[in-house]
């Protein structure tokens, strides 16, 4: 997924293979299998391009990261405690990014959290 996100355009298996081959030896069939698995899971879509396919990401890296965080948070039996631990692991820069994100969300929904949500 990283290669597809970095290129930000539809790519072929051959292009990804050549990119990965700069770092390590890898088989064409391995790259093809992984990309097809990602397509079957809904992370990539593909279109025929001659005898090959061009694959592109279904969502952005940011949306993927958000989905992972949401899954992890939803799996907790104590979401508030999980957030406290998560925030405690963050660097000052990451906590500032959270504050910036909250300001953006609040500007989109100026009513902010309801009484039940802790206002």
KOLLODREN-453142 format. One record per residue: x, y, z of N, C-alpha, C in turn; residue number from 0. Coordinates in nm, 4 decimals. Each point is the difference from the previous one (the first is absolute). Example, Ala and Ser with C-alpha at 12.3 -4.5 7.8 and 13.67 -1.06 7.14 Angstrom:
2
{n.X=1.3190 | n.Y=-0.5690 | n.Z=0.7800 | ca.X=-0.0890 | ca.Y=0.1190 | ca.Z=0.0000 | c.X=0.0900 | c.Y=0.1200 | c.Z=0.0000 | seq=0}
{n.X=-0.0350 | n.Y=0.1050 | n.Z=-0.0720 | ca.X=0.0820 | ca.Y=0.1190 | ca.Z=0.0060 | c.X=-0.0770 | c.Y=0.1090 | c.Z=0.0730 | seq=1}
This chain:
119
{n.X=0.0826 | n.Y=-0.1188 | n.Z=0.0000 | ca.X=-0.0826 | ca.Y=0.1188 | ca.Z=0.0000 | c.X=0.0873 | c.Y=0.1254 | c.Z=0.0000 | seq=0}
{n.X=0.1100 | n.Y=-0.0055 | n.Z=0.0711 | ca.X=0.0864 | ca.Y=0.1177 | ca.Z=0.0080 | c.X=0.0442 | c.Y=0.0447 | c.Z=-0.1383 | seq=1}
{n.X=0.0385 | n.Y=-0.0938 | n.Z=-0.0844 | ca.X=0.0451 | ca.Y=0.0366 | ca.Z=-0.1351 | c.X=-0.1125 | c.Y=0.0629 | c.Z=-0.0805 | seq=2}
{n.X=-0.1175 | n.Y=-0.0557 | n.Z=0.0095 | ca.X=-0.1139 | ca.Y=0.0536 | ca.Z=-0.0750 | c.X=-0.0339 | c.Y=0.1394 | c.Z=0.0509 | seq=3}
{n.X=-0.0016 | n.Y=0.0194 | n.Z=0.1316 | ca.X=-0.0280 | ca.Y=0.1323 | ca.Z=0.0564 | c.X=0.1066 | c.Y=0.1013 | c.Z=-0.0414 | seq=4}
{n.X=0.1259 | n.Y=-0.0414 | n.Z=0.0032 | ca.X=0.1090 | ca.Y=0.0916 | ca.Z=-0.0346 | c.X=-0.0105 | c.Y=0.0466 | c.Z=-0.1447 | seq=5}
{n.X=-0.0369 | n.Y=-0.0895 | n.Z=-0.0910 | ca.X=-0.0075 | ca.Y=0.0357 | ca.Z=-0.1418 | c.X=-0.1252 | c.Y=0.0806 | c.Z=-0.0293 | seq=6}
{n.X=-0.1049 | n.Y=-0.0209 | n.Z=0.0775 | ca.X=-0.1240 | ca.Y=0.0776 | ca.Z=-0.0134 | c.X=-0.0562 | c.Y=-0.0013 | c.Z=-0.1423 | seq=7}
{n.X=0.0096 | n.Y=-0.1157 | n.Z=-0.0630 | ca.X=-0.0569 | ca.Y=-0.0218 | ca.Z=-0.1325 | c.X=-0.0135 | c.Y=-0.1505 | c.Z=-0.0206 | seq=8}
{n.X=-0.0791 | n.Y=-0.0424 | n.Z=-0.0972 | ca.X=-0.0097 | ca.Y=-0.1445 | ca.Z=-0.0255 | c.X=0.1360 | c.Y=-0.0565 | c.Z=-0.0423 | seq=9}
{n.X=0.0353 | n.Y=-0.1154 | n.Z=0.0562 | ca.X=0.1300 | ca.Y=-0.0626 | ca.Z=-0.0270 | c.X=-0.0184 | c.Y=-0.1451 | c.Z=-0.0417 | seq=10}
{n.X=0.0969 | n.Y=-0.0508 | n.Z=-0.0725 | ca.X=-0.0007 | ca.Y=-0.1410 | ca.Z=-0.0385 | c.X=0.0820 | c.Y=-0.0812 | c.Z=0.0994 | seq=11}
{n.X=-0.0205 | n.Y=-0.1291 | n.Z=-0.0032 | ca.X=0.0800 | ca.Y=-0.0898 | ca.Z=0.0838 | c.X=0.1476 | c.Y=0.0164 | c.Z=-0.0358 | seq=12}
{n.X=0.0297 | n.Y=0.0109 | n.Z=-0.1282 | ca.X=0.1394 | ca.Y=0.0145 | ca.Z=-0.0454 | c.X=0.0642 | c.Y=0.1253 | c.Z=0.0595 | seq=13}
{n.X=-0.0724 | n.Y=0.1115 | n.Z=0.0043 | ca.X=0.0551 | ca.Y=0.1225 | ca.Z=0.0573 | c.X=0.0308 | c.Y=-0.0164 | c.Z=0.1486 | seq=14}
{n.X=-0.0910 | n.Y=-0.0611 | n.Z=0.0729 | ca.X=0.0223 | ca.Y=-0.0225 | ca.Z=0.1428 | c.X=0.1166 | c.Y=-0.0958 | c.Z=0.0202 | seq=15}
{n.X=0.0055 | n.Y=-0.1048 | n.Z=-0.0812 | ca.X=0.1110 | ca.Y=-0.0956 | ca.Z=0.0079 | c.X=0.1337 | c.Y=0.0704 | c.Z=-0.0205 | seq=16}
{n.X=0.0102 | n.Y=0.0805 | n.Z=-0.1047 | ca.X=0.1259 | ca.Y=0.0694 | ca.Z=-0.0286 | c.X=0.0379 | c.Y=0.0958 | c.Z=0.1124 | seq=17}
{n.X=-0.0984 | n.Y=0.0622 | n.Z=0.0601 | ca.X=0.0261 | ca.Y=0.0894 | ca.Z=0.1127 | c.X=0.0516 | c.Y=-0.0788 | c.Z=0.1201 | seq=18}
{n.X=-0.0666 | n.Y=-0.1096 | n.Z=0.0315 | ca.X=0.0423 | ca.Y=-0.0830 | ca.Z=0.1138 | c.X=0.1349 | c.Y=-0.0671 | c.Z=-0.0248 | seq=19}
{n.X=0.0279 | n.Y=-0.0351 | n.Z=-0.1252 | ca.X=0.1241 | ca.Y=-0.0703 | ca.Z=-0.0339 | c.X=0.1238 | c.Y=0.0839 | c.Z=0.0274 | seq=20}
{n.X=-0.0162 | n.Y=0.1309 | n.Z=0.0140 | ca.X=0.1144 | ca.Y=0.0853 | ca.Z=0.0354 | c.X=0.0479 | c.Y=-0.0279 | c.Z=0.1420 | seq=21}
{n.X=-0.0891 | n.Y=-0.0533 | n.Z=0.0828 | ca.X=0.0328 | ca.Y=-0.0245 | ca.Z=0.1407 | c.X=0.0255 | c.Y=-0.1465 | c.Z=0.0316 | seq=22}
{n.X=-0.0655 | n.Y=-0.0895 | n.Z=-0.0747 | ca.X=0.0135 | ca.Y=-0.1435 | ca.Z=0.0295 | c.X=-0.0447 | c.Y=-0.0813 | c.Z=-0.1203 | seq=23}
{n.X=0.0370 | n.Y=-0.1258 | n.Z=0.0009 | ca.X=-0.0427 | ca.Y=-0.0913 | ca.Z=-0.1050 | c.X=-0.1410 | c.Y=-0.0482 | c.Z=0.0324 | seq=24}
{n.X=-0.0883 | n.Y=0.0111 | n.Z=-0.0979 | ca.X=-0.1384 | ca.Y=-0.0412 | ca.Z=0.0199 | c.X=-0.0554 | c.Y=-0.0492 | c.Z=-0.1335 | seq=25}
{n.X=-0.0836 | n.Y=-0.1002 | n.Z=0.0073 | ca.X=-0.0571 | ca.Y=-0.0599 | ca.Z=-0.1208 | c.X=-0.1217 | c.Y=0.0772 | c.Z=-0.0497 | seq=26}
{n.X=-0.0156 | n.Y=0.0038 | n.Z=-0.1302 | ca.X=-0.1164 | ca.Y=0.0648 | ca.Z=-0.0622 | c.X=-0.1288 | c.Y=-0.0597 | c.Z=0.0554 | seq=27}
{n.X=-0.0029 | n.Y=-0.1330 | n.Z=0.0121 | ca.X=-0.1232 | ca.Y=-0.0663 | ca.Z=0.0461 | c.X=-0.0336 | c.Y=0.0381 | c.Z=0.1445 | seq=28}
{n.X=0.1009 | n.Y=0.0284 | n.Z=0.0800 | ca.X=-0.0249 | ca.Y=0.0420 | ca.Z=0.1385 | c.X=-0.0686 | c.Y=0.1356 | c.Z=0.0016 | seq=29}
{n.X=0.0519 | n.Y=0.0945 | n.Z=-0.0785 | ca.X=-0.0596 | ca.Y=0.1336 | ca.Z=-0.0065 | c.X=-0.1415 | c.Y=-0.0094 | c.Z=-0.0566 | seq=30}
{n.X=-0.0168 | n.Y=-0.0802 | n.Z=-0.1053 | ca.X=-0.1311 | ca.Y=-0.0164 | ca.Z=-0.0619 | c.X=-0.1002 | c.Y=-0.0570 | c.Z=0.1006 | seq=31}
{n.X=0.0410 | n.Y=-0.1007 | n.Z=0.0766 | ca.X=-0.0889 | ca.Y=-0.0620 | ca.Z=0.0987 | c.X=-0.0392 | c.Y=0.0992 | c.Z=0.1087 | seq=32}
{n.X=0.0978 | n.Y=0.0742 | n.Z=0.0511 | ca.X=-0.0290 | ca.Y=0.0970 | ca.Z=0.1063 | c.X=-0.0950 | c.Y=0.1079 | c.Z=-0.0510 | seq=33}
{n.X=0.0251 | n.Y=0.0499 | n.Z=-0.1204 | ca.X=-0.0877 | ca.Y=0.1044 | ca.Z=-0.0533 | c.X=-0.1402 | c.Y=-0.0534 | c.Z=-0.0268 | seq=34}
{n.X=-0.0105 | n.Y=-0.1229 | n.Z=-0.0465 | ca.X=-0.1330 | ca.Y=-0.0577 | ca.Z=-0.0214 | c.X=-0.0701 | c.Y=-0.0240 | c.Z=0.1336 | seq=35}
{n.X=0.0738 | n.Y=-0.0432 | n.Z=0.1019 | ca.X=-0.0598 | ca.Y=-0.0167 | ca.Z=0.1334 | c.X=-0.0519 | c.Y=0.1339 | c.Z=0.0535 | seq=36}
{n.X=0.0774 | n.Y=0.1053 | n.Z=-0.0194 | ca.X=-0.0443 | ca.Y=0.1330 | ca.Z=0.0433 | c.X=-0.1245 | c.Y=0.0434 | c.Z=-0.0776 | seq=37}
{n.X=-0.0077 | n.Y=-0.0367 | n.Z=-0.1262 | ca.X=-0.1194 | ca.Y=0.0307 | ca.Z=-0.0792 | c.X=-0.1204 | c.Y=-0.0759 | c.Z=0.0538 | seq=38}
{n.X=0.0189 | n.Y=-0.1275 | n.Z=0.0286 | ca.X=-0.1106 | ca.Y=-0.0812 | ca.Z=0.0517 | c.X=-0.0481 | c.Y=0.0501 | c.Z=0.1360 | seq=39}
{n.X=0.0899 | n.Y=0.0571 | n.Z=0.0781 | ca.X=-0.0377 | ca.Y=0.0543 | ca.Z=0.1314 | c.X=-0.0606 | c.Y=0.1391 | c.Z=-0.0114 | seq=40}
{n.X=0.0001 | n.Y=0.0571 | n.Z=-0.1198 | ca.X=-0.0610 | ca.Y=0.1305 | ca.Z=-0.0201 | c.X=0.0925 | c.Y=0.1186 | c.Z=0.0163 | seq=41}
{n.X=0.1297 | n.Y=-0.0233 | n.Z=0.0123 | ca.X=0.0948 | ca.Y=0.1100 | ca.Z=0.0164 | c.X=0.0463 | c.Y=0.0564 | c.Z=-0.1334 | seq=42}
{n.X=-0.0007 | n.Y=-0.0842 | n.Z=-0.1038 | ca.X=0.0384 | ca.Y=0.0433 | ca.Z=-0.1342 | c.X=-0.1129 | c.Y=-0.0307 | c.Z=-0.0970 | seq=43}
{n.X=-0.0068 | n.Y=0.0769 | n.Z=-0.1076 | ca.X=-0.0882 | ca.Y=-0.0353 | ca.Z=-0.1123 | c.X=0.0907 | c.Y=-0.0071 | c.Z=-0.1221 | seq=44}
{n.X=-0.0476 | n.Y=-0.0691 | n.Z=-0.1033 | ca.X=0.0841 | ca.Y=-0.0146 | ca.Z=-0.1174 | c.X=-0.0815 | c.Y=0.0158 | c.Z=-0.1275 | seq=45}
{n.X=0.0723 | n.Y=0.0403 | n.Z=-0.1041 | ca.X=-0.0580 | ca.Y=0.0101 | ca.Z=-0.1337 | c.X=0.0973 | c.Y=-0.0639 | c.Z=-0.0972 | seq=46}
{n.X=-0.0541 | n.Y=-0.0684 | n.Z=-0.0995 | ca.X=0.0840 | ca.Y=-0.0625 | ca.Z=-0.1018 | c.X=0.0724 | c.Y=0.1083 | c.Z=-0.0791 | seq=47}
{n.X=0.1257 | n.Y=-0.0281 | n.Z=-0.0301 | ca.X=0.0828 | ca.Y=0.0881 | ca.Z=-0.0824 | c.X=0.0804 | c.Y=-0.0905 | c.Z=-0.0929 | seq=48}
{n.X=-0.0585 | n.Y=-0.0326 | n.Z=-0.1140 | ca.X=0.0632 | ca.Y=-0.0976 | ca.Z=-0.0887 | c.X=-0.0072 | c.Y=-0.1373 | c.Z=0.0648 | seq=49}
{n.X=0.1151 | n.Y=-0.0665 | n.Z=0.0118 | ca.X=0.0045 | ca.Y=-0.1328 | ca.Z=0.0619 | c.X=0.0247 | c.Y=0.0070 | c.Z=0.1505 | seq=50}
{n.X=0.0156 | n.Y=0.1189 | n.Z=0.0522 | ca.X=0.0268 | ca.Y=0.0187 | ca.Z=0.1434 | c.X=-0.1174 | c.Y=0.0721 | c.Z=0.0648 | seq=51}
{n.X=0.0137 | n.Y=0.0203 | n.Z=0.1291 | ca.X=-0.0969 | ca.Y=0.0802 | ca.Z=0.0753 | c.X=0.0720 | c.Y=0.1196 | c.Z=0.0591 | seq=52}
{n.X=-0.0723 | n.Y=0.1076 | n.Z=0.0165 | ca.X=0.0485 | ca.Y=0.1161 | ca.Z=0.0752 | c.X=-0.0807 | c.Y=0.0050 | c.Z=0.1285 | seq=53}
{n.X=0.0714 | n.Y=0.0048 | n.Z=0.1117 | ca.X=-0.0610 | ca.Y=0.0007 | ca.Z=0.1331 | c.X=0.0094 | c.Y=0.1402 | c.Z=0.0593 | seq=54}
{n.X=-0.1047 | n.Y=0.0385 | n.Z=0.0725 | ca.X=0.0054 | ca.Y=0.1264 | ca.Z=0.0734 | c.X=-0.0666 | c.Y=-0.0181 | c.Z=0.1358 | seq=55}
{n.X=0.0412 | n.Y=0.0834 | n.Z=0.0937 | ca.X=-0.0534 | ca.Y=-0.0068 | ca.Z=0.1359 | c.X=-0.1458 | c.Y=0.0441 | c.Z=0.0020 | seq=56}
{n.X=-0.0782 | n.Y=-0.0687 | n.Z=0.0806 | ca.X=-0.1405 | ca.Y=0.0353 | ca.Z=0.0176 | c.X=-0.0125 | c.Y=0.1174 | c.Z=0.0969 | seq=57}
{n.X=0.0896 | n.Y=0.0064 | n.Z=0.0981 | ca.X=-0.0041 | ca.Y=0.1095 | ca.Z=0.0970 | c.X=0.1404 | c.Y=0.0557 | c.Z=0.0209 | seq=58}
{n.X=0.0063 | n.Y=0.1118 | n.Z=0.0676 | ca.X=0.1286 | ca.Y=0.0633 | ca.Z=0.0285 | c.X=0.0702 | c.Y=-0.0698 | c.Z=0.1168 | seq=59}
{n.X=0.1263 | n.Y=0.0292 | n.Z=0.0138 | ca.X=0.0751 | ca.Y=-0.0534 | ca.Z=0.1139 | c.X=-0.0591 | c.Y=0.0518 | c.Z=0.1306 | seq=60}
{n.X=-0.0425 | n.Y=0.1262 | n.Z=0.0014 | ca.X=-0.0590 | ca.Y=0.0583 | ca.Z=0.1211 | c.X=-0.1291 | c.Y=-0.0730 | c.Z=0.0376 | seq=61}
{n.X=-0.0840 | n.Y=-0.0287 | n.Z=-0.0983 | ca.X=-0.1254 | ca.Y=-0.0715 | ca.Z=0.0276 | c.X=0.0286 | c.Y=-0.1412 | c.Z=0.0495 | seq=62}
{n.X=0.1005 | n.Y=-0.0650 | n.Z=-0.0563 | ca.X=0.0396 | ca.Y=-0.1342 | ca.Z=0.0442 | c.X=0.0482 | c.Y=0.0049 | c.Z=0.1449 | seq=63}
{n.X=0.0853 | n.Y=0.0962 | n.Z=0.0320 | ca.X=0.0509 | ca.Y=0.0129 | ca.Z=0.1376 | c.X=-0.1139 | c.Y=0.0257 | c.Z=0.0972 | seq=64}
{n.X=-0.0930 | n.Y=0.0867 | n.Z=-0.0386 | ca.X=-0.1146 | ca.Y=0.0301 | ca.Z=0.0860 | c.X=-0.0840 | c.Y=-0.1252 | c.Z=0.0243 | seq=65}
{n.X=-0.0195 | n.Y=-0.0808 | n.Z=-0.1033 | ca.X=-0.0779 | ca.Y=-0.1235 | ca.Z=0.0155 | c.X=0.0697 | c.Y=-0.0963 | c.Z=0.0961 | seq=66}
{n.X=0.1328 | n.Y=-0.0102 | n.Z=-0.0094 | ca.X=0.0749 | ca.Y=-0.0862 | ca.Z=0.0928 | c.X=-0.0139 | c.Y=0.0485 | c.Z=0.1438 | seq=67}
{n.X=0.0122 | n.Y=0.1312 | n.Z=0.0206 | ca.X=-0.0139 | ca.Y=0.0547 | ca.Z=0.1348 | c.X=-0.1407 | c.Y=-0.0231 | c.Z=0.0534 | seq=68}
{n.X=-0.0988 | n.Y=0.0180 | n.Z=-0.0859 | ca.X=-0.1382 | ca.Y=-0.0204 | ca.Z=0.0423 | c.X=-0.0253 | c.Y=-0.1457 | c.Z=0.0376 | seq=69}
{n.X=0.0538 | n.Y=-0.0928 | n.Z=-0.0775 | ca.X=-0.0151 | ca.Y=-0.1427 | ca.Z=0.0320 | c.X=0.0629 | c.Y=-0.0329 | c.Z=0.1349 | seq=70}
{n.X=0.1209 | n.Y=0.0516 | n.Z=0.0220 | ca.X=0.0692 | ca.Y=-0.0276 | ca.Z=0.1261 | c.X=-0.0774 | c.Y=0.0597 | c.Z=0.1172 | seq=71}
{n.X=-0.0488 | n.Y=0.1211 | n.Z=-0.0153 | ca.X=-0.0751 | ca.Y=0.0660 | ca.Z=0.1065 | c.X=-0.1305 | c.Y=-0.0734 | c.Z=0.0270 | seq=72}
{n.X=-0.0683 | n.Y=-0.0430 | n.Z=-0.1042 | ca.X=-0.1270 | ca.Y=-0.0711 | ca.Z=0.0155 | c.X=0.0184 | c.Y=-0.1360 | c.Z=0.0675 | seq=73}
{n.X=0.1181 | n.Y=-0.0577 | n.Z=-0.0126 | ca.X=0.0263 | ca.Y=-0.1311 | ca.Z=0.0596 | c.X=0.0252 | c.Y=0.0081 | c.Z=0.1502 | seq=74}
{n.X=0.0203 | n.Y=0.1187 | n.Z=0.0524 | ca.X=0.0300 | ca.Y=0.0184 | ca.Z=0.1420 | c.X=-0.1257 | c.Y=-0.0159 | c.Z=0.0845 | seq=75}
{n.X=0.0167 | n.Y=-0.0609 | n.Z=0.1168 | ca.X=-0.1132 | ca.Y=-0.0091 | ca.Z=0.0919 | c.X=-0.0128 | c.Y=0.1283 | c.Z=0.0835 | seq=76}
{n.X=0.1004 | n.Y=0.0880 | n.Z=-0.0092 | ca.X=-0.0032 | ca.Y=0.1287 | ca.Z=0.0694 | c.X=0.0594 | c.Y=0.1054 | c.Z=-0.0940 | seq=77}
{n.X=-0.0809 | n.Y=0.0515 | n.Z=-0.0937 | ca.X=0.0522 | ca.Y=0.0947 | ca.Z=-0.0992 | c.X=0.0672 | c.Y=0.1226 | c.Z=0.0603 | seq=78}
{n.X=-0.0528 | n.Y=0.0540 | n.Z=0.1095 | ca.X=0.0611 | ca.Y=0.1178 | ca.Z=0.0618 | c.X=0.1411 | c.Y=-0.0311 | c.Z=0.0491 | seq=79}
{n.X=0.0173 | n.Y=-0.1140 | n.Z=0.0649 | ca.X=0.1324 | ca.Y=-0.0390 | ca.Z=0.0486 | c.X=0.0954 | c.Y=-0.0242 | c.Z=-0.1169 | seq=80}
{n.X=-0.0513 | n.Y=-0.0596 | n.Z=-0.1067 | ca.X=0.0834 | ca.Y=-0.0240 | ca.Z=-0.1177 | c.X=0.0492 | c.Y=0.1331 | c.Z=-0.0577 | seq=81}
{n.X=-0.0884 | n.Y=0.1003 | n.Z=-0.0053 | ca.X=0.0405 | ca.Y=0.1310 | ca.Z=-0.0509 | c.X=0.1030 | c.Y=0.0658 | c.Z=0.0906 | seq=82}
{n.X=-0.0183 | n.Y=-0.0117 | n.Z=0.1318 | ca.X=0.0969 | ca.Y=0.0578 | ca.Z=0.0936 | c.X=0.1370 | c.Y=-0.0626 | c.Z=-0.0229 | seq=83}
{n.X=0.0049 | n.Y=-0.1315 | n.Z=-0.0136 | ca.X=0.1286 | ca.Y=-0.0675 | ca.Z=-0.0263 | c.X=0.0575 | c.Y=0.0408 | c.Z=-0.1351 | seq=84}
{n.X=-0.0867 | n.Y=0.0081 | n.Z=-0.1009 | ca.X=0.0443 | ca.Y=0.0380 | ca.Z=-0.1340 | c.X=0.0587 | c.Y=0.1412 | c.Z=0.0015 | seq=85}
{n.X=-0.0724 | n.Y=0.0951 | n.Z=0.0617 | ca.X=0.0502 | ca.Y=0.1368 | ca.Z=0.0077 | c.X=0.1306 | c.Y=0.0060 | c.Z=0.0787 | seq=86}
{n.X=0.0111 | n.Y=-0.0835 | n.Z=0.1026 | ca.X=0.1221 | ca.Y=-0.0039 | ca.Z=0.0806 | c.X=0.1212 | c.Y=-0.0479 | c.Z=-0.0776 | seq=87}
{n.X=-0.0231 | n.Y=-0.0754 | n.Z=-0.1052 | ca.X=0.1089 | ca.Y=-0.0510 | ca.Z=-0.0833 | c.X=0.0441 | c.Y=0.1010 | c.Z=-0.1058 | seq=88}
{n.X=-0.0781 | n.Y=0.1053 | n.Z=-0.0198 | ca.X=0.0264 | ca.Y=0.0955 | ca.Z=-0.1066 | c.X=0.1108 | c.Y=0.0978 | c.Z=0.0364 | seq=89}
{n.X=0.0662 | n.Y=0.0450 | n.Z=-0.1040 | ca.X=0.0984 | ca.Y=0.1071 | ca.Z=0.0165 | c.X=-0.0756 | c.Y=0.1327 | c.Z=0.0135 | seq=90}
{n.X=0.0668 | n.Y=0.1041 | n.Z=0.0475 | ca.X=-0.0664 | ca.Y=0.1312 | ca.Z=0.0061 | c.X=-0.0528 | c.Y=0.0440 | c.Z=-0.1376 | seq=91}
{n.X=0.0737 | n.Y=-0.0303 | n.Z=-0.1056 | ca.X=-0.0441 | ca.Y=0.0378 | ca.Z=-0.1346 | c.X=-0.1275 | c.Y=-0.0751 | c.Z=-0.0386 | seq=92}
{n.X=-0.0080 | n.Y=-0.1275 | n.Z=0.0369 | ca.X=-0.1195 | ca.Y=-0.0774 | ca.Z=-0.0305 | c.X=-0.1201 | c.Y=0.0517 | c.Z=0.0784 | seq=93}
{n.X=0.0212 | n.Y=0.0345 | n.Z=0.1271 | ca.X=-0.1110 | ca.Y=0.0557 | ca.Z=0.0794 | c.X=-0.0470 | c.Y=0.1338 | c.Z=-0.0578 | seq=94}
{n.X=0.0931 | n.Y=0.0797 | n.Z=-0.0506 | ca.X=-0.0387 | ca.Y=0.1268 | ca.Z=-0.0640 | c.X=-0.0801 | c.Y=-0.0282 | c.Z=-0.1275 | seq=95}
{n.X=0.0353 | n.Y=-0.1048 | n.Z=-0.0729 | ca.X=-0.0770 | ca.Y=-0.0378 | ca.Z=-0.1191 | c.X=-0.1418 | c.Y=-0.0398 | c.Z=0.0389 | seq=96}
{n.X=-0.0158 | n.Y=-0.0662 | n.Z=0.1148 | ca.X=-0.1339 | ca.Y=-0.0364 | ca.Z=0.0488 | c.X=-0.0779 | c.Y=0.1270 | c.Z=0.0328 | seq=97}
{n.X=0.0645 | n.Y=0.0950 | n.Z=0.0665 | ca.X=-0.0668 | ca.Y=0.1272 | ca.Z=0.0325 | c.X=-0.0426 | c.Y=0.0729 | c.Z=-0.1283 | seq=98}
{n.X=0.0888 | n.Y=0.0002 | n.Z=-0.1002 | ca.X=-0.0337 | ca.Y=0.0629 | ca.Z=-0.1282 | c.X=-0.1203 | c.Y=-0.0695 | c.Z=-0.0643 | seq=99}
{n.X=-0.0006 | n.Y=-0.1321 | n.Z=0.0041 | ca.X=-0.1107 | ca.Y=-0.0763 | ca.Z=-0.0585 | c.X=-0.1305 | c.Y=0.0314 | c.Z=0.0723 | seq=100}
{n.X=0.0054 | n.Y=0.0105 | n.Z=0.1324 | ca.X=-0.1207 | ca.Y=0.0324 | ca.Z=0.0765 | c.X=-0.0510 | c.Y=0.1404 | c.Z=-0.0346 | seq=101}
{n.X=0.0918 | n.Y=0.0947 | n.Z=-0.0194 | ca.X=-0.0417 | ca.Y=0.1352 | ca.Z=-0.0403 | c.X=-0.0692 | c.Y=-0.0040 | c.Z=-0.1364 | seq=102}
{n.X=0.0514 | n.Y=-0.0797 | n.Z=-0.0915 | ca.X=-0.0616 | ca.Y=-0.0125 | ca.Z=-0.1323 | c.X=-0.1387 | c.Y=-0.0603 | c.Z=0.0114 | seq=103}
{n.X=-0.0122 | n.Y=-0.1083 | n.Z=0.0764 | ca.X=-0.1296 | ca.Y=-0.0656 | ca.Z=0.0174 | c.X=-0.0994 | c.Y=0.0966 | c.Z=0.0647 | seq=104}
{n.X=0.0443 | n.Y=0.0736 | n.Z=0.0991 | ca.X=-0.0896 | ca.Y=0.0939 | ca.Z=0.0685 | c.X=-0.0406 | c.Y=0.1165 | c.Z=-0.0902 | seq=105}
{n.X=0.0861 | n.Y=0.0375 | n.Z=-0.0939 | ca.X=-0.0383 | ca.Y=0.1080 | ca.Z=-0.0919 | c.X=-0.1023 | c.Y=-0.0497 | c.Z=-0.1022 | seq=106}
{n.X=0.0039 | n.Y=-0.1291 | n.Z=-0.0313 | ca.X=-0.0981 | ca.Y=-0.0591 | ca.Z=-0.0903 | c.X=-0.1334 | c.Y=-0.0174 | c.Z=0.0724 | seq=107}
{n.X=0.0065 | n.Y=-0.0407 | n.Z=0.1287 | ca.X=-0.1202 | ca.Y=-0.0179 | ca.Z=0.0829 | c.X=0.0148 | c.Y=0.0913 | c.Z=0.1215 | seq=108}
{n.X=-0.0347 | n.Y=0.1274 | n.Z=-0.0135 | ca.X=0.0235 | ca.Y=0.0961 | ca.Z=0.1079 | c.X=-0.0743 | c.Y=-0.0305 | c.Z=0.1287 | seq=109}
{n.X=-0.1001 | n.Y=-0.0864 | n.Z=-0.0050 | ca.X=-0.0711 | ca.Y=-0.0338 | ca.Z=0.1235 | c.X=0.0876 | c.Y=-0.0813 | c.Z=0.0934 | seq=110}
{n.X=0.1047 | n.Y=-0.0640 | n.Z=-0.0565 | ca.X=0.0921 | ca.Y=-0.0783 | ca.Z=0.0830 | c.X=-0.0675 | c.Y=-0.1175 | c.Z=0.0643 | seq=111}
{n.X=0.0626 | n.Y=-0.0567 | n.Z=0.1021 | ca.X=-0.0583 | ca.Y=-0.1161 | ca.Z=0.0662 | c.X=-0.1240 | c.Y=0.0386 | c.Z=0.0800 | seq=112}
{n.X=-0.0893 | n.Y=-0.0948 | n.Z=0.0115 | ca.X=-0.1211 | ca.Y=0.0219 | ca.Z=0.0797 | c.X=0.0320 | c.Y=-0.0163 | c.Z=0.1469 | seq=113}
{n.X=-0.0947 | n.Y=0.0319 | n.Z=0.0879 | ca.X=0.0200 | ca.Y=-0.0153 | ca.Z=0.1450 | c.X=0.0405 | c.Y=-0.1433 | c.Z=0.0327 | seq=114}
{n.X=-0.0664 | n.Y=-0.0970 | n.Z=-0.0626 | ca.X=0.0292 | ca.Y=-0.1417 | ca.Z=0.0272 | c.X=0.1403 | c.Y=-0.0377 | c.Z=-0.0432 | seq=115}
{n.X=0.0558 | n.Y=0.0747 | n.Z=-0.0984 | ca.X=0.1332 | ca.Y=-0.0310 | ca.Z=-0.0496 | c.X=0.1089 | c.Y=0.0743 | c.Z=0.0769 | seq=116}
{n.X=-0.0407 | n.Y=0.0789 | n.Z=0.0977 | ca.X=0.1021 | ca.Y=0.0616 | ca.Z=0.0833 | c.X=0.0206 | c.Y=0.1482 | c.Z=-0.0198 | seq=117}
{n.X=-0.0974 | n.Y=0.0673 | n.Z=-0.0485 | ca.X=0.0137 | ca.Y=0.1448 | ca.Z=-0.0156 | c.X=-0.0172 | c.Y=0.0698 | c.Z=0.1326 | seq=118}
